Amino acid sequence: MNRLKKLFDGFKNLLILTLLIGLGSCKSVEIPVFSSQKPPVAPNYNNATSWAVLPNTYPEDLKKWQTNTTNLKADIFYIYPTLNLDKKDLRWNVPISDKAQQNKVLNTAVYFQASAFLNAGKLYVPYYRQAHIRSYNQFLNGGKEALDLAYADVKAAFQYYLKNYNNGRPFIIASHSQGTTHAIKLLKEFVDGKPLQKQLIAAYIPGIAIKKDVFKTIPFMTKPTQTGGFVAWNTYKKNYYPKTFSKWFEGAAVSNPITWDAATTSLRAAHKGFLFNNDKLYTQALRVYVKDGILWTSLPHFPYRLFALNKKRYHTGDINLFWEDVRENAVLRVDSFLKLH
């Protein structure tokens, strides 16, 4: 009931926000120079408090999605998406001690994205000094430095994980949006053409446009049981092309997150289910169409579909729209990897 109440409160707040934007003044906020801000304190990953999730610290509401608790032979290293979207927040990077950010990480990113991987392996989610969303459109005016700072944390967390937790176990890299920005760098630095590559089961890295040849030796996967490669997609409403299509998306790798093969479309009956923020799983709700650089989806068939009628960008739903599809495929790839090794 609490999550359902949050759902309707969210719709109400969205309506209010839309009206405020429409009625707002034309005043612009002056963005501070990156170098004028003292960076937040760096995380110490030796401390459990620097991790949102460790295998022995799963939040109680997360555990209900886990059906396999005794035979997990792989690890999941998950990097969450951009959660600091407030235009009035002038910070370039968010301290990991920020309680509002922590709440978003656990109750939004982890609950609706990382949860899809719980039955595939032991989950590791580091907090990191995430860059503000403006870092992308202000890349040359502080954004690069903010993203570099965020990646430095992700890198340090991964190094700590390798040294203290991995013990030679196979692993999955999972991420979304800004998390994928960092995951790409992480894979290039530690996995691509490196000895560690033999432990890579798969990289699920949607939310950022990625070329098929972005890595030297990590392939774009086109079979549901394939391992050692990556899958990626960016979701939009059917027949819609974003304004930045030719600049960012055209020619990008696009996986079919329902069939996991080279099929350019799917049937609604094949869709295994998306996890909505009322805690319900809706099956056979949509079909997808693989286009050049983007993934189109039909309007989902579920009780709240009218709220999505005018929605064209499904970026926030890149994973939870295909939550059950991802969940089953992650387990399948782990099983496939273990049989081969």
KELO-208473 format. One line per 3 residues: their letters; for each residue y, z, x of N, C-alpha, C. Coordinates in steps of 0.05 Angstrom, whole numbers. Each point is the difference from the previous one (the first is absolute). Layout:
# KELO-208473
A) Y/Z/X/Y/Z/X/Y/Z/X | ... $
***
This chain:
# KELO-208473
MNR) -24/0/16/24/0/-16/25/0/17 | -1/15/23/24/1/17/6/-27/12 | -20/-15/7/5/-27/11/10/-19/-22 $
LKK) -10/3/-24/9/-16/-23/29/5/-5 | 7/27/1/28/7/-5/18/-12/22 | -10/1/25/15/-12/22/3/-30/-4 $
LFD) -20/-13/-12/1/-29/-5/23/-6/-18 | 1/14/-24/22/-6/-19/27/9/11 | 1/22/15/25/8/13/9/-22/19 $
GFK) -20/-12/14/7/-21/19/12/-24/-14 | -11/-8/-23/10/-22/-15/29/6/-10 | 4/25/-9/26/8/-9/20/0/23 $
NLL) -8/10/23/18/0/23/6/-28/10 | -20/-18/-2/4/-27/8/22/-13/-18 | -2/5/-26/20/-11/-19/28/10/6 $
ILT) 1/27/5/26/12/7/11/-12/25 | -18/-3/20/9/-11/26/10/-28/-3 | -13/-16/-17/8/-28/-4/28/-1/-13 $
LLI) 5/18/-19/26/1/-13/22/9/20 | -7/20/17/19/9/19/8/-21/20 | -21/-16/8/6/-21/19/19/-21/-12 $
GLG) -5/-5/-26/16/-20/-14/28/9/-4 | 4/27/-3/26/11/-5/14/10/25 | -15/0/22/11/12/25/24/-15/11 $
SCK) 14/14/18/23/-12/12/-8/-19/22 | 19/-13/12/-5/-20/20/3/12/28 | 3/26/2/3/13/26/-25/-3/16 $
SVE) 3/-6/26/-22/-3/18/-2/24/18 | -24/7/7/-4/23/18/-1/-10/29 | 16/14/16/1/-8/29/-24/11/14 $
IPV) -16/-17/11/-24/8/14/7/9/29 | -9/24/7/7/10/27/-15/-16/22 | 12/0/23/-13/-13/23/-25/16/7 $
FSS) -22/-13/7/-25/14/6/4/21/22 | 14/-7/21/3/17/23/17/25/-6 | 14/0/-23/17/23/-7/-16/22/-13 $
QKP) -25/-5/-7/-17/20/-12/-20/11/20 | -3/26/0/-20/13/17/-27/-5/-13 | -20/-11/14/-26/-5/-11/-13/26/-10 $
PVA) -15/-1/-22/-14/24/-10/-20/9/22 | -8/24/-1/-19/11/19/-27/-15/-1 | -10/-8/23/-25/-15/1/-24/17/-9 $
PNY) -19/-12/-14/-23/14/-9/-18/8/24 | -14/22/-3/-20/9/19/-27/-2/-15 | -15/-20/7/-24/-5/-16/-23/19/7 $
NNA) 5/18/18/-18/22/5/1/20/-23 | 22/-1/-15/4/18/-23/-10/-14/-26 | -15/14/-15/-10/-11/-25/23/-7/-19 $
TSW) 22/14/2/23/-5/-17/13/-27/5 | -6/-13/22/10/-27/6/-17/-21/-13 | -21/8/-14/-18/-19/-14/2/5/-30 $
AVL) 4/-21/-15/0/2/-29/-28/6/-10 | -20/-13/13/-28/3/-7/-17/-1/25 | -18/20/1/-22/0/20/-26/3/-16 $
PNT) -22/-7/11/-25/3/-16/-6/27/-12 | 11/21/13/-4/27/-11/24/11/-15 | 19/-18/-6/24/10/-15/6/-18/-24 $
YPE) -20/-12/-12/5/-17/-24/13/16/-22 | 22/-10/-12/11/13/-24/-21/0/-22 | 1/21/-17/-21/3/-21/0/-24/-19 $
DLK) 23/-10/-8/0/-22/-19/-10/-26/13 | 0/-1/26/-11/-24/14/-30/0/0 | -12/24/1/-29/2/3/-15/-11/-24 $
KWQ) 13/-1/-23/-14/-10/-24/-8/-29/2 | 13/-15/18/-6/-28/4/-22/-4/20 | -9/21/13/-20/-2/21/-28/7/-11 $
TNT) -17/-19/0/-28/4/-9/-19/2/23 | 8/-9/23/-17/2/24/13/20/20 | -13/22/4/12/21/17/-17/8/23 $
TNL) -25/-10/1/-19/10/20/-9/-21/20 | 5/-25/-6/-11/-21/17/21/-20/9 | 23/10/8/22/-17/9/-2/-5/30 $
KAD) -7/-25/7/-4/-6/28/23/-16/12 | 21/-3/-15/24/-15/10/25/17/-5 | 22/-9/12/26/13/-4/20/-19/-12 $
IFY) 19/11/-14/23/-16/-11/25/11/12 | 16/-17/13/26/7/10/20/-14/-17 | 14/15/-17/18/-12/-20/29/5/7 $
IYP) 17/-21/-2/28/1/6/16/-7/-26 | 14/19/-10/13/-3/-27/25/-19/1 | 7/-10/-24/23/-19/-2/27/14/0 $
TLN) 21/-16/-1/27/11/-1/4/16/-26 | 8/25/3/4/18/-23/28/9/-2 | 16/-4/20/29/7/0/16/-24/-8 $
LDK) 6/-2/-26/14/-24/-11/28/7/-10 | 8/25/3/26/9/-11/23/-12/16 | 16/-16/-13/23/-13/14/21/20/9 $
KDL) 1/24/-13/19/20/8/-9/17/24 | -26/-3/6/-11/15/23/8/-15/26 | 17/11/16/10/-14/23/-17/4/25 $
RWN) -21/15/-2/-18/5/23/-15/-26/6 | -3/-6/25/-16/-23/9/-29/7/-1 | -7/25/7/-27/9/0/-3/27/-14 $
VPI) -22/4/-14/-5/24/-15/-16/20/17 | 9/25/2/-16/20/14/-27/4/-14 | -21/6/15/-26/4/-13/0/26/-16 $
SDK) 19/17/5/2/26/-15/14/-3/-26 | 11/-24/-6/14/-4/-25/-19/3/-24 | 5/20/-17/-19/7/-22/-1/-23/-21 $
AQQ) 22/-12/-6/0/-22/-19/-17/-23/10 | 2/-6/25/-15/-22/12/-30/8/1 | -6/24/7/-28/9/0/-13/-3/-28 $
NKV) 16/7/-20/-10/-2/-28/-6/-29/-7 | 17/-18/9/-4/-29/-6/-25/-10/15 | -3/9/25/-23/-8/15/-26/8/-14 $
LNT) -2/25/-7/-25/10/-12/-5/-9/-28 | 21/1/-17/-4/-6/-29/4/-29/-8 | 11/-16/18/3/-28/-6/-18/-17/19 $
AVY) 7/0/25/-14/-18/19/-30/8/3 | -5/24/7/-28/9/4/-16/-1/-26 | 12/10/-21/-15/1/-25/-7/-27/-12 $
FQA) 19/-19/2/-5/-26/-13/-8/-22/20 | 1/5/25/-9/-21/20/-22/10/17 | 4/21/16/-20/9/19/-25/10/-15 $
SAF) 3/8/-24/-23/10/-16/-21/-21/-4 | 7/-26/2/-19/-21/-4/-20/-1/23 | 5/13/22/-17/-1/24/-17/25/4 $
LNA) 2/19/-19/-13/26/4/-30/-1/3 | -12/-19/-13/-30/-2/1/-9/-17/23 | 19/-12/15/-8/-17/23/1/16/26 $
GKL) 15/21/1/2/15/25/17/25/-2 | 1/14/22/17/24/2/29/-8/3 | 18/12/-16/27/-9/-2/19/15/19 $
YVP) 16/-15/15/21/11/18/26/-13/-7 | 20/17/-8/26/-10/-7/22/16/15 | 12/-11/20/21/14/15/27/-2/-14 $
YYR) 15/21/-1/28/-2/-7/14/-14/24 | 20/-16/-6/16/-12/21/29/-2/-8 | 18/-1/19/29/-1/-6/7/-28/-10 $
QAH) -6/-4/-25/2/-26/-12/29/-11/0 | 2/-26/4/25/-14/0/9/-5/-29 | 26/3/-5/11/-6/-27/-5/-30/-7 $
IRS) -1/-6/-25/-5/-28/-9/21/-19/10 | 25/10/5/21/-18/10/-6/-11/28 | -19/12/13/-7/-8/27/-8/-29/2 $
YNQ) -10/-10/-23/-9/-28/0/23/-20/-3 | 19/6/-18/22/-19/-3/23/7/19 | -2/22/14/20/7/21/-14/2/27 $
FLN) -19/-18/4/-18/1/23/16/-1/26 | 21/-16/2/15/-3/24/23/21/2 | 3/16/-20/21/20/0/-10/28/-2 $
GGK) -23/5/13/-12/27/-1/-28/0/-10 | -7/-20/-16/-27/-1/-12/-22/-1/21 | 4/-16/21/-21/-3/20/-5/27/13 $
EAL) 21/14/7/-4/26/14/-13/20/-19 | 7/-1/-26/-13/18/-19/-30/-5/-3 | -7/-26/-2/-28/-8/-2/-15/6/25 $
DLA) 13/-3/23/-13/6/26/-6/30/1 | 19/16/-9/-4/29/0/-24/8/-18 | -1/-13/-23/-22/6/-19/-27/-8/13 $
YAD) 0/-24/12/-25/-9/13/-9/18/22 | 19/11/15/-7/18/22/-16/24/-10 | 6/9/-25/-16/22/-12/-27/-9/-8 $
VKA) -2/-24/-13/-26/-10/-8/-18/-4/24 | 12/-11/22/-15/-4/24/-10/27/12 | 17/19/0/-8/27/11/-22/12/-17 $
AFQ) 2/-3/-26/-20/11/-18/-27/-14/4 | 1/-27/3/-25/-15/5/-13/8/26 | 17/3/21/-11/9/26/-13/28/-2 $
YYL) 13/17/-16/-11/27/-3/-27/-2/-16 | 0/-17/-20/-24/-4/-15/-23/-10/17 | 6/-20/17/-21/-11/17/-11/21/20 $
KNY) 18/16/11/-8/20/20/-15/24/-12 | 8/8/-24/-10/25/-11/-18/-2/-24 | 0/-22/-14/-15/-2/-25/-20/-23/-1 $
NNG) 6/-22/13/-16/-24/-4/-29/2/11 | -3/9/24/-27/3/12/-17/-25/-2 | 12/-23/4/-15/-25/0/-8/-11/-28 $
RPF) 11/12/-21/-7/-8/-27/14/-26/-8 | -12/-17/-16/14/-24/-10/22/9/-19 | 20/-17/-3/23/8/-16/12/-24/-15 $
IIA) 15/7/-21/16/-19/-16/29/7/4 | 17/-20/4/29/4/0/10/-9/-28 | 13/18/-14/10/-7/-27/30/6/-1 $
SHS) 15/-17/-13/29/4/0/13/-16/-22 | 26/4/-4/15/-16/-19/29/-1/8 | 13/-23/-4/29/-3/4/8/9/28 $
QGT) 18/20/2/8/8/27/-24/10/16 | -19/12/-14/-24/8/14/-14/-24/13 | 1/-23/-13/-12/-24/12/16/-11/23 $
THA) 26/3/-1/17/-7/24/-10/15/24 | -6/26/-3/-9/16/22/-30/-6/6 | -16/-5/-20/-28/-6/4/-4/-25/17 $
IKL) 16/-20/-4/-2/-25/15/5/6/30 | 21/15/6/6/8/28/-23/16/11 | -10/19/-16/-22/17/9/-25/-16/7 $
LKE) -7/-19/-17/-23/-16/4/3/-18/25 | 24/-10/4/5/-17/24/-2/17/25 | 11/24/-1/1/16/24/-27/13/8 $
FVD) -15/8/-20/-24/16/5/-27/-14/-6 | 0/-21/-16/-25/-12/-10/-4/-29/8 | 20/-16/-4/-2/-29/3/-8/-7/29 $
GKP) -25/-9/3/-9/-8/27/-6/24/18 | 0/24/-11/-4/25/16/-29/10/-6 | -10/18/17/-27/12/-4/-2/13/-28 $
LQK) 22/11/-10/-1/14/-26/-7/-19/-23 | 4/-26/4/-5/-19/-22/-29/1/-10 | -18/8/17/-28/1/-9/-5/22/-21 $
QLI) 20/18/-3/-3/21/-20/15/-6/-26 | 15/-22/0/16/-7/-24/-18/-12/-22 | -1/14/-23/-14/-11/-23/17/-20/-14 $
AAY) 25/7/-6/18/-18/-13/28/12/0 | 20/-17/-4/27/8/-3/10/-10/-28 | 6/18/-18/11/-7/-26/30/4/3 $
IPG) 15/-22/3/28/3/7/18/-18/-18 | 1/6/-26/18/-15/-18/29/10/1 | 17/-15/-14/28/9/-3/20/-11/19 $
IAI) -9/-16/20/17/-14/19/-12/-28/4 | 18/-20/2/-10/-27/5/-12/-2/28 | -25/-8/3/-13/-2/25/-13/-27/4 $
KKD) 5/-13/23/-13/-25/6/-30/4/7 | -16/-20/-6/-29/3/5/-6/4/30 | 17/-11/16/-4/2/29/17/22/13 $
VFK) 8/20/-15/18/21/11/-14/15/23 | -27/1/-1/-14/13/22/-15/-20/17 | -6/7/24/-14/-18/18/-30/-2/-7 $
TIP) -12/23/-5/-29/0/-4/-9/14/-26 | 18/11/-16/-7/12/-25/4/-21/-22 | -22/-10/-12/2/-22/-19/9/8/-28 $
FMT) 10/-19/-15/5/3/-28/-26/-3/-15 | -8/20/-15/-27/0/-12/0/-14/-28 | -21/-16/-4/-2/-15/-25/-28/3/-13 $
KPT) -14/22/7/-25/6/-12/0/30/-6 | -11/9/-23/1/28/-8/-15/19/18 | -20/-10/15/-15/17/18/8/-4/29 $
QTG) 19/-16/5/9/-6/28/13/25/11 | -3/5/26/12/23/14/14/-9/25 | 16/18/11/14/-5/25/26/-16/-3 $
GFV) 9/-4/-25/24/-16/-4/19/14/-19 | 19/-15/-11/20/11/-18/2/-15/-26 | 10/14/-21/7/-12/-25/29/7/-6 $
AWN) 14/-17/-15/28/5/-6/9/-16/-24 | 19/10/-15/11/-14/-23/26/13/-8 | 16/-16/-15/25/9/-12/1/-9/-29 $
TYK) 2/18/-19/-5/-6/-28/26/-5/-15 | 0/-22/-16/22/-7/-17/-11/-10/-27 | 17/-1/-20/-7/-9/-26/-6/-30/1 $
KNY) -20/-9/-16/-8/-28/0/25/-18/-5 | 1/-21/15/21/-21/-1/27/9/11 | 1/22/13/25/9/12/-1/-2/31 $
YPK) 21/-12/11/3/-1/29/24/17/8 | -3/19/18/23/16/9/20/-17/14 | 25/9/0/22/-16/12/-5/-3/30 $
TFS) -14/19/12/-5/-1/29/-26/-14/6 | -11/-15/-19/-27/-12/4/-1/-17/25 | 19/-19/3/-1/-19/22/5/14/27 $
KWF) 15/22/-1/7/14/25/-22/18/9 | -13/15/-19/-19/21/8/-29/-6/-7 | -4/-13/-23/-28/-1/-11/-14/-26/4 $
EGA) 14/-22/0/-14/-26/2/-18/-1/24 | -25/-7/-4/-19/-2/22/-13/26/8 | 6/22/-15/-12/26/7/-29/2/-10 $
AVS) -15/18/12/-28/5/-8/0/13/-27 | -18/-9/-17/-3/12/-27/-29/4/-6 | -8/24/-3/-28/7/-8/-1/1/-31 $
NPI) -24/-5/-10/-5/4/-29/-13/28/-3 | 16/19/-9/-10/28/0/-18/6/-24 | -11/-20/-12/-20/3/-21/-26/-11/9 $
TWD) 0/-25/10/-25/-13/9/-4/4/30 | 21/4/15/-1/4/29/-11/-24/15 | 2/-23/-12/-9/-24/14/22/-21/-1 $
AAT) -7/-25/3/20/-21/1/8/-11/-27 | -10/13/-22/7/-9/-27/30/3/-4 | 12/-21/-12/29/1/-5/7/11/-27 $
TSL) -19/8/-16/5/13/-25/-24/18/-7 | 3/16/-20/-21/18/-9/-1/2/-30 | -21/11/-11/-2/4/-28/7/29/-7 $
RAA) 11/5/-23/7/27/-8/-25/18/1 | -22/-11/-8/-25/15/-1/-8/10/28 | 10/-13/21/-8/8/27/17/23/11 $
HKG) 23/5/-13/18/21/9/-12/27/-6 | -4/16/21/-15/26/-3/18/23/-9 | 26/-2/4/17/20/-11/24/8/16 $
FLF) 22/5/-14/24/11/14/6/28/-9 | 9/16/18/6/28/-5/30/3/-8 | 4/6/-25/28/3/-10/9/29/4 $
NND) 26/5/-2/10/27/6/-3/19/-24 | -17/-6/-19/-9/19/-20/-28/10/7 | -9/-6/24/-26/8/10/-24/-15/-13 $
KLY) 6/-22/-13/-21/-15/-13/-5/-26/16 | -26/-8/-1/-8/-25/14/-4/-22/-21 | 15/-22/2/-2/-22/-19/-16/-23/12 $
TQA) -22/-6/-12/-18/-21/10/5/-27/-14 | -9/-21/14/3/-27/-11/28/-4/-12 | 20/8/15/28/0/-9/16/-24/9 $
LRV) -8/-13/21/17/-22/10/-17/-20/16 | 12/-22/5/-12/-20/18/21/-8/20 | -9/-10/23/19/-7/21/-2/-30/7 $
YVK) 22/-9/12/2/-28/9/11/0/28 | -16/-10/19/8/0/28/17/-25/4 | 25/4/8/18/-22/6/6/0/30 $
DGI) 17/-18/8/8/-2/28/18/23/7 | -10/21/12/16/22/10/3/23/-19 | -7/-2/-25/3/22/-19/-24/1/-19 $
LWT) -3/22/-13/-21/3/-20/12/4/-27 | -7/-18/-19/10/3/-27/-20/16/-17 | 10/16/-18/-17/14/-19/10/-5/-28 $
SLP) -20/0/-19/7/-2/-28/12/26/-9 | 13/1/-23/10/24/-11/-24/19/-7 | -1/23/12/-23/18/-4/-5/7/-30 $
HFP) -25/0/-8/-7/8/-27/-6/30/0 | 20/15/-9/-3/29/-3/21/10/-19 | -2/24/-11/18/9/-21/29/-1/5 $
YRL) 8/0/26/29/1/6/10/-27/11 | -14/-21/-8/6/-26/12/28/-10/-7 | 12/10/-22/27/-9/-8/20/9/21 $
FAL) -5/22/13/19/10/21/-1/-18/24 | -21/-16/3/-2/-18/23/7/-28/-7 | 8/-5/-24/5/-27/-10/20/-15/17 $
NKK) 21/13/8/21/-14/16/-2/5/30 | -22/14/7/-4/6/29/-10/-25/14 | 12/-7/22/-8/-24/15/-11/7/28 $
RYH) 8/22/10/-9/9/27/-18/24/-3 | -25/-3/8/-20/21/-3/-6/14/26 | 20/0/17/-4/11/27/-11/29/0 $
TGD) 11/17/-17/-10/28/0/-29/2/-10 | -10/-20/-13/-27/0/-10/-20/-15/17 | 8/-8/24/-17/-17/16/-29/11/3 $
INL) -2/27/2/-26/12/3/-11/11/-27 | 16/16/-14/-12/12/-24/-4/-19/-23 | 11/-25/1/-7/-20/-20/-29/-9/4 $
FWE) -10/4/25/-27/-8/7/-16/24/11 | 7/23/-10/-10/25/11/-31/1/1 | -13/-5/-22/-29/0/-1/-12/-22/17 $
DVR) 13/-23/0/-9/-23/16/1/7/29 | 22/12/9/2/9/28/-21/21/6 | -3/19/-18/-18/22/4/-29/-9/5 $
ENA) -9/-18/-17/-27/-10/3/-3/-18/24 | 20/-16/6/-1/-18/23/0/16/26 | 16/21/2/1/16/24/-28/12/6 $
VLR) -14/10/-20/-26/11/3/-20/-22/9 | 3/-24/-12/-17/-22/6/3/-9/29 | 25/-1/10/5/-8/28/-11/22/20 $
VDS) 3/25/-8/-11/21/18/-30/-3/2 | -13/-4/-23/-30/-3/0/-8/-25/16 | 16/-22/-3/-6/-24/15/3/5/30 $
FLK) 21/14/7/5/6/29/-23/16/12 | -8/21/-15/-21/18/10/-27/-14/3 | -5/-19/-17/-25/-16/2/0/-18/24 $
LH) 24/-10/7/2/-18/23/1/15/26 | 7/26/-1/2/15/25/-19/24/-1 $
***
